[in-house]
Amino acid sequence: MIAKSSGSESRMDWFKILTRQITPQILPIVTSPKYRFPELIDAGFSNQLYVPKGRKHEFYFSGREWGTFAEAVVNRIKGDEAFIYQHAKECLDVCERIKTLTAAARDSEVRSWSNEKVRNWYVEYLDLFDHYYLFVWTPHVIEEYIEGTLKEKLKDELGRRNELGKFDDYLGIITTKVRPNLAEIEELELLNLAKDISHAGGKVTNQLDERIDTHVRKWCWLPFYSLDMDIWTKAYFVDRATKTPSPESELERRRSERDAKDKQLQEIKGELGANPGLVKLIELTQQYLFLRTDRTDALRIILHNIKPVLEELGHRMGLSYGEVIYLTPEEILDYLEHERIVSRDELARRQRHFLIITVGDGPVEIVSNEAEINETIQKQLGERYGKREKELLIQGTGIYHGQATGKVKLVETREDWDMMEEGDILVTIMTTPEMVPVYLKAKAIVTDEGGMTCHAAIVSRELRIPCVIGTGNATTVLEDGMTVEVDSEQGIVKVIES
């Protein structure tokens, strides 16, 4: 895995899957689908392309291979009724195992470890991560399968009862997550802190200060989904806790809403109790709604846990943490086994921009030379890459039916959050649980990614605002300041004024 251009000669059927922030240290996201997935699920991705876009990378897989992968997962589901339940359990088990392994390193005096001990721990971590990463992709297929099956079974049951008019309401309730995820638990705990600060006249007493310190240690990792991102600081939590208006009322509102959601879900399950297969499917839907964020929360915790190990490796190698995260796992093992270190010039190039490509049986290659990056993009993606499309109509899946008109605010990085104004139309690749300050201001939400059980869909139902998800191109078509109309009933976004 060295910096060189790809030898691929023909253009692949590249299909953009998603966009995320990454560094080369997270290279198992490439090697696991290529080498490990075929062992675990009978299908993987030999062809992958990760193209720099600002501070993020666009992930491209072969469209044909994605279809084969999805088919392999669906065949497992159809061939074994228990698979879909066992797979969820295995996901949770693997997440706990890797969190436990990495937490042990975080809480140890890594500086006292020999290179051999660090190497053995690191190899075990990479092996577990290879297994964990399967569960980043399989739920995409499983959720789509569950969604399609749920719609079909629910429509059949309500049709049999001559109650098809209830379909949209029932579907909305069934696909709204009831069990709180970790980000929601953090919000509730901080609201309790804010309530007690309010009772203390707005002052942070010594006791409250200690509670805030505990809160920081417990939750600082929430935005850390890439090794080059910042964790939340004590100042951030204090600011939130001291500036929250009416925390007691907000706590009561959230408890009331949670109880109401649970009651509605239980009532529907009771009404449909004569159809145990459908009730079981509803429970499965709720399980995967929780799993959607739980498995990505695990990634944030894992990356935060390994940060001290990477910092220690940087100390031994004479590199900064910001340089170490641009090493590949193979290069770290090369240092631990042979004390070889990649040049700082190469790391500086990767910090500016890098591309990852693997085609067929060829190696995984990291390209850091700007001319070679541009050449690879041109060869693989052609003229369509990087060009903003000019369309007046964007289509996707509508969630929480309604219409809203407003100005577009593109949110691509954390720095964009503060530019969001009340009543804007939030346009983003995907929403994440820590984006609360952003989507609370939104009049509507539009995303490139996601299905009806994604985070944006859940948020739109909870906030009762229109949402169009899975457009595939909203962030490349729409620009800041455009006036658009979001019609979630038809699943379309119209450009009114550009």
BELKA-V187741 format. One record per residue. N is the residue number from 1. RES is the residue in one letter. PSI is psi in degrees with one decimal (999 if undefined). Layout:
# BELKA-V187741
n=N res=RES psi=PSI
n=N res=RES psi=PSI
This chain:
# BELKA-V187741
n=1 res=M psi=79.4
n=2 res=I psi=164.8
n=3 res=A psi=109.9
n=4 res=K psi=163.3
n=5 res=S psi=156.7
n=6 res=S psi=144.8
n=7 res=G psi=5.6
n=8 res=S psi=136.4
n=9 res=E psi=-27.4
n=10 res=S psi=151.3
n=11 res=R psi=130.2
n=12 res=M psi=163.8
n=13 res=D psi=63.9
n=14 res=W psi=137.5
n=15 res=F psi=119.7
n=16 res=K psi=124.1
n=17 res=I psi=-50.6
n=18 res=L psi=178.7
n=19 res=T psi=128.9
n=20 res=R psi=163.6
n=21 res=Q psi=128.7
n=22 res=I psi=164.2
n=23 res=T psi=164.0
n=24 res=P psi=-21.5
n=25 res=Q psi=-21.7
n=26 res=I psi=25.8
n=27 res=L psi=-20.0
n=28 res=P psi=-20.2
n=29 res=I psi=-16.5
n=30 res=V psi=-46.5
n=31 res=T psi=-34.4
n=32 res=S psi=-49.1
n=33 res=P psi=-28.0
n=34 res=K psi=-43.5
n=35 res=Y psi=-32.6
n=36 res=R psi=-37.6
n=37 res=F psi=-43.5
n=38 res=P psi=-30.5
n=39 res=E psi=-35.3
n=40 res=L psi=-32.1
n=41 res=I psi=5.2
n=42 res=D psi=11.9
n=43 res=A psi=144.3
n=44 res=G psi=-158.3
n=45 res=F psi=98.7
n=46 res=S psi=-22.9
n=47 res=N psi=115.6
n=48 res=Q psi=145.7
n=49 res=L psi=126.4
n=50 res=Y psi=108.7
n=51 res=V psi=130.4
n=52 res=P psi=136.2
n=53 res=K psi=96.0
n=54 res=G psi=-128.8
n=55 res=R psi=-3.2
n=56 res=K psi=178.2
n=57 res=H psi=139.1
n=58 res=E psi=129.9
n=59 res=F psi=123.3
n=60 res=Y psi=132.5
n=61 res=F psi=166.6
n=62 res=S psi=129.4
n=63 res=G psi=-38.8
n=64 res=R psi=-43.3
n=65 res=E psi=-35.8
n=66 res=W psi=-41.9
n=67 res=G psi=-40.7
n=68 res=T psi=-40.5
n=69 res=F psi=-48.5
n=70 res=A psi=-40.9
n=71 res=E psi=-39.8
n=72 res=A psi=-41.2
n=73 res=V psi=-45.7
n=74 res=V psi=-37.9
n=75 res=N psi=-36.8
n=76 res=R psi=-42.6
n=77 res=I psi=-47.0
n=78 res=K psi=-27.4
n=79 res=G psi=-16.3
n=80 res=D psi=108.7
n=81 res=E psi=-29.1
n=82 res=A psi=-12.5
n=83 res=F psi=-47.4
n=84 res=I psi=-30.1
n=85 res=Y psi=-42.5
n=86 res=Q psi=-35.9
n=87 res=H psi=-40.8
n=88 res=A psi=-42.9
n=89 res=K psi=-42.6
n=90 res=E psi=-38.5
n=91 res=C psi=-49.3
n=92 res=L psi=-38.9
n=93 res=D psi=-46.1
n=94 res=V psi=-39.7
n=95 res=C psi=-44.4
n=96 res=E psi=-39.5
n=97 res=R psi=-44.3
n=98 res=I psi=-31.8
n=99 res=K psi=-40.3
n=100 res=T psi=-44.8
n=101 res=L psi=-46.2
n=102 res=T psi=-33.8
n=103 res=A psi=-35.5
n=104 res=A psi=-38.1
n=105 res=A psi=-41.3
n=106 res=R psi=-38.4
n=107 res=D psi=3.6
n=108 res=S psi=167.2
n=109 res=E psi=81.3
n=110 res=V psi=-28.5
n=111 res=R psi=-26.6
n=112 res=S psi=-7.0
n=113 res=W psi=142.2
n=114 res=S psi=163.9
n=115 res=N psi=-35.8
n=116 res=E psi=-40.9
n=117 res=K psi=-41.1
n=118 res=V psi=-42.8
n=119 res=R psi=-47.3
n=120 res=N psi=-41.1
n=121 res=W psi=-42.7
n=122 res=Y psi=-39.5
n=123 res=V psi=-42.3
n=124 res=E psi=-40.7
n=125 res=Y psi=-46.0
n=126 res=L psi=-39.3
n=127 res=D psi=-43.7
n=128 res=L psi=-38.6
n=129 res=F psi=-39.8
n=130 res=D psi=-41.6
n=131 res=H psi=-45.8
n=132 res=Y psi=-40.1
n=133 res=Y psi=-21.9
n=134 res=L psi=-36.8
n=135 res=F psi=-3.0
n=136 res=V psi=-32.4
n=137 res=W psi=-40.7
n=138 res=T psi=-37.5
n=139 res=P psi=-26.5
n=140 res=H psi=-44.3
n=141 res=V psi=-44.4
n=142 res=I psi=-42.0
n=143 res=E psi=-40.2
n=144 res=E psi=-39.6
n=145 res=Y psi=-45.6
n=146 res=I psi=-44.4
n=147 res=E psi=-47.2
n=148 res=G psi=-42.9
n=149 res=T psi=-41.8
n=150 res=L psi=-46.7
n=151 res=K psi=-45.3
n=152 res=E psi=-49.1
n=153 res=K psi=-39.8
n=154 res=L psi=-41.9
n=155 res=K psi=-40.6
n=156 res=D psi=-45.1
n=157 res=E psi=-45.3
n=158 res=L psi=-33.7
n=159 res=G psi=-40.5
n=160 res=R psi=-28.9
n=161 res=R psi=0.7
n=162 res=N psi=41.3
n=163 res=E psi=36.4
n=164 res=L psi=-22.6
n=165 res=G psi=-18.5
n=166 res=K psi=-5.8
n=167 res=F psi=-53.4
n=168 res=D psi=-43.2
n=169 res=D psi=-45.3
n=170 res=Y psi=-43.8
n=171 res=L psi=-41.7
n=172 res=G psi=-42.0
n=173 res=I psi=-43.9
n=174 res=I psi=-35.2
n=175 res=T psi=14.8
n=176 res=T psi=121.1
n=177 res=K psi=133.7
n=178 res=V psi=-45.0
n=179 res=R psi=126.6
n=180 res=P psi=141.4
n=181 res=N psi=179.0
n=182 res=L psi=-36.8
n=183 res=A psi=-37.6
n=184 res=E psi=-36.0
n=185 res=I psi=-40.8
n=186 res=E psi=-43.3
n=187 res=E psi=-42.3
n=188 res=L psi=-40.8
n=189 res=E psi=-38.1
n=190 res=L psi=-35.2
n=191 res=L psi=-37.2
n=192 res=N psi=-38.9
n=193 res=L psi=-44.8
n=194 res=A psi=-37.9
n=195 res=K psi=-44.8
n=196 res=D psi=-33.5
n=197 res=I psi=-40.6
n=198 res=S psi=-41.8
n=199 res=H psi=-24.0
n=200 res=A psi=17.6
n=201 res=G psi=22.7
n=202 res=G psi=5.4
n=203 res=K psi=142.6
n=204 res=V psi=98.1
n=205 res=T psi=171.2
n=206 res=N psi=-41.9
n=207 res=Q psi=-42.9
n=208 res=L psi=-34.3
n=209 res=D psi=-40.6
n=210 res=E psi=-38.9
n=211 res=R psi=-36.8
n=212 res=I psi=-41.7
n=213 res=D psi=-43.2
n=214 res=T psi=-41.4
n=215 res=H psi=-40.9
n=216 res=V psi=-48.7
n=217 res=R psi=-35.9
n=218 res=K psi=-33.5
n=219 res=W psi=1.8
n=220 res=C psi=-20.0
n=221 res=W psi=-8.7
n=222 res=L psi=-39.8
n=223 res=P psi=7.6
n=224 res=F psi=66.3
n=225 res=Y psi=5.4
n=226 res=S psi=144.6
n=227 res=L psi=-15.2
n=228 res=D psi=16.2
n=229 res=M psi=166.1
n=230 res=D psi=147.6
n=231 res=I psi=165.7
n=232 res=W psi=137.8
n=233 res=T psi=169.3
n=234 res=K psi=-39.7
n=235 res=A psi=-37.3
n=236 res=Y psi=-46.5
n=237 res=F psi=-41.0
n=238 res=V psi=-42.5
n=239 res=D psi=-44.9
n=240 res=R psi=-44.7
n=241 res=A psi=-34.6
n=242 res=T psi=-15.4
n=243 res=K psi=5.4
n=244 res=T psi=118.5
n=245 res=P psi=137.4
n=246 res=S psi=58.7
n=247 res=P psi=-33.7
n=248 res=E psi=-43.3
n=249 res=S psi=-37.7
n=250 res=E psi=-39.3
n=251 res=L psi=-44.6
n=252 res=E psi=-40.4
n=253 res=R psi=-43.3
n=254 res=R psi=-41.1
n=255 res=R psi=-42.8
n=256 res=S psi=-43.7
n=257 res=E psi=-41.9
n=258 res=R psi=-44.4
n=259 res=D psi=-39.0
n=260 res=A psi=-42.1
n=261 res=K psi=-44.6
n=262 res=D psi=-41.0
n=263 res=K psi=-45.1
n=264 res=Q psi=-42.9
n=265 res=L psi=-43.8
n=266 res=Q psi=-36.4
n=267 res=E psi=-42.1
n=268 res=I psi=-43.9
n=269 res=K psi=-37.7
n=270 res=G psi=-42.9
n=271 res=E psi=-35.1
n=272 res=L psi=13.7
n=273 res=G psi=-24.8
n=274 res=A psi=-8.6
n=275 res=N psi=79.8
n=276 res=P psi=-30.1
n=277 res=G psi=-39.8
n=278 res=L psi=-40.3
n=279 res=V psi=-41.4
n=280 res=K psi=-37.1
n=281 res=L psi=-37.4
n=282 res=I psi=-43.0
n=283 res=E psi=-36.8
n=284 res=L psi=-40.6
n=285 res=T psi=-45.4
n=286 res=Q psi=-36.8
n=287 res=Q psi=-43.8
n=288 res=Y psi=-26.2
n=289 res=L psi=-40.6
n=290 res=F psi=-42.9
n=291 res=L psi=-31.4
n=292 res=R psi=-47.6
n=293 res=T psi=-28.8
n=294 res=D psi=-40.1
n=295 res=R psi=-32.3
n=296 res=T psi=-30.0
n=297 res=D psi=-37.7
n=298 res=A psi=-40.9
n=299 res=L psi=-43.3
n=300 res=R psi=-43.1
n=301 res=I psi=-44.1
n=302 res=I psi=-49.4
n=303 res=L psi=-38.1
n=304 res=H psi=-37.2
n=305 res=N psi=-36.1
n=306 res=I psi=-7.2
n=307 res=K psi=-45.0
n=308 res=P psi=-33.5
n=309 res=V psi=-44.0
n=310 res=L psi=-36.5
n=311 res=E psi=-40.4
n=312 res=E psi=-40.6
n=313 res=L psi=-40.0
n=314 res=G psi=-41.6
n=315 res=H psi=-43.4
n=316 res=R psi=-32.6
n=317 res=M psi=-4.4
n=318 res=G psi=28.7
n=319 res=L psi=155.6
n=320 res=S psi=163.6
n=321 res=Y psi=-39.5
n=322 res=G psi=-22.5
n=323 res=E psi=-40.5
n=324 res=V psi=-39.0
n=325 res=I psi=-7.4
n=326 res=Y psi=8.3
n=327 res=L psi=150.8
n=328 res=T psi=160.9
n=329 res=P psi=-38.4
n=330 res=E psi=-38.7
n=331 res=E psi=-33.3
n=332 res=I psi=-42.8
n=333 res=L psi=-35.1
n=334 res=D psi=-36.9
n=335 res=Y psi=-46.8
n=336 res=L psi=-29.8
n=337 res=E psi=-32.7
n=338 res=H psi=0.2
n=339 res=E psi=31.9
n=340 res=R psi=140.3
n=341 res=I psi=134.0
n=342 res=V psi=145.3
n=343 res=S psi=146.6
n=344 res=R psi=-26.6
n=345 res=D psi=-42.3
n=346 res=E psi=-40.8
n=347 res=L psi=-37.6
n=348 res=A psi=-38.7
n=349 res=R psi=-43.1
n=350 res=R psi=-35.8
n=351 res=Q psi=-31.6
n=352 res=R psi=-46.2
n=353 res=H psi=144.1
n=354 res=F psi=154.4
n=355 res=L psi=144.0
n=356 res=I psi=135.3
n=357 res=I psi=141.9
n=358 res=T psi=131.6
n=359 res=V psi=126.2
n=360 res=G psi=-132.1
n=361 res=D psi=3.5
n=362 res=G psi=171.3
n=363 res=P psi=169.0
n=364 res=V psi=123.4
n=365 res=E psi=137.4
n=366 res=I psi=125.0
n=367 res=V psi=120.3
n=368 res=S psi=-14.7
n=369 res=N psi=127.0
n=370 res=E psi=-42.1
n=371 res=A psi=-39.8
n=372 res=E psi=-34.4
n=373 res=I psi=-49.5
n=374 res=N psi=-38.8
n=375 res=E psi=-41.7
n=376 res=T psi=-42.3
n=377 res=I psi=-44.5
n=378 res=Q psi=-42.4
n=379 res=K psi=-39.8
n=380 res=Q psi=-37.0
n=381 res=L psi=-20.7
n=382 res=G psi=-162.2
n=383 res=E psi=-21.4
n=384 res=R psi=-20.1
n=385 res=Y psi=133.8
n=386 res=G psi=-4.3
n=387 res=K psi=128.8
n=388 res=R psi=123.3
n=389 res=E psi=153.6
n=390 res=K psi=95.1
n=391 res=E psi=149.5
n=392 res=L psi=-7.3
n=393 res=L psi=127.4
n=394 res=I psi=138.4
n=395 res=Q psi=145.4
n=396 res=G psi=-152.1
n=397 res=T psi=126.4
n=398 res=G psi=139.0
n=399 res=I psi=143.2
n=400 res=Y psi=84.5
n=401 res=H psi=133.5
n=402 res=G psi=179.7
n=403 res=Q psi=148.9
n=404 res=A psi=141.0
n=405 res=T psi=135.9
n=406 res=G psi=-176.9
n=407 res=K psi=140.9
n=408 res=V psi=134.5
n=409 res=K psi=110.5
n=410 res=L psi=123.5
n=411 res=V psi=107.1
n=412 res=E psi=-28.5
n=413 res=T psi=170.8
n=414 res=R psi=-31.5
n=415 res=E psi=-21.5
n=416 res=D psi=-16.2
n=417 res=W psi=-44.8
n=418 res=D psi=-13.9
n=419 res=M psi=-11.4
n=420 res=M psi=129.1
n=421 res=E psi=156.0
n=422 res=E psi=128.0
n=423 res=G psi=-1.0
n=424 res=D psi=160.0
n=425 res=I psi=112.8
n=426 res=L psi=120.1
n=427 res=V psi=120.1
n=428 res=T psi=165.7
n=429 res=I psi=-47.1
n=430 res=M psi=153.6
n=431 res=T psi=154.8
n=432 res=T psi=158.9
n=433 res=P psi=-30.3
n=434 res=E psi=-0.4
n=435 res=M psi=23.2
n=436 res=V psi=-47.7
n=437 res=P psi=-23.2
n=438 res=V psi=-55.8
n=439 res=Y psi=-14.2
n=440 res=L psi=-21.4
n=441 res=K psi=-11.7
n=442 res=A psi=140.3
n=443 res=K psi=-26.0
n=444 res=A psi=162.9
n=445 res=I psi=136.5
n=446 res=V psi=128.4
n=447 res=T psi=155.9
n=448 res=D psi=-40.2
n=449 res=E psi=171.5
n=450 res=G psi=155.4
n=451 res=G psi=-172.8
n=452 res=M psi=-6.2
n=453 res=T psi=10.5
n=454 res=C psi=171.7
n=455 res=H psi=-43.6
n=456 res=A psi=-38.8
n=457 res=A psi=-42.0
n=458 res=I psi=-45.2
n=459 res=V psi=-43.8
n=460 res=S psi=-37.2
n=461 res=R psi=-40.9
n=462 res=E psi=-38.4
n=463 res=L psi=-10.2
n=464 res=R psi=49.7
n=465 res=I psi=149.5
n=466 res=P psi=149.5
n=467 res=C psi=136.3
n=468 res=V psi=116.7
n=469 res=I psi=165.2
n=470 res=G psi=34.4
n=471 res=T psi=-28.2
n=472 res=G psi=-24.4
n=473 res=N psi=8.6
n=474 res=A psi=-42.4
n=475 res=T psi=-15.4
n=476 res=T psi=-13.0
n=477 res=V psi=-45.4
n=478 res=L psi=149.6
n=479 res=E psi=154.8
n=480 res=D psi=135.0
n=481 res=G psi=-16.3
n=482 res=M psi=144.7
n=483 res=T psi=125.8
n=484 res=V psi=157.6
n=485 res=E psi=123.5
n=486 res=V psi=118.9
n=487 res=D psi=95.0
n=488 res=S psi=-15.4
n=489 res=E psi=-38.7
n=490 res=Q psi=-7.6
n=491 res=G psi=38.6
n=492 res=I psi=155.1
n=493 res=V psi=121.7
n=494 res=K psi=134.0
n=495 res=V psi=118.7
n=496 res=I psi=-40.2
n=497 res=E psi=125.7
n=498 res=S psi=999
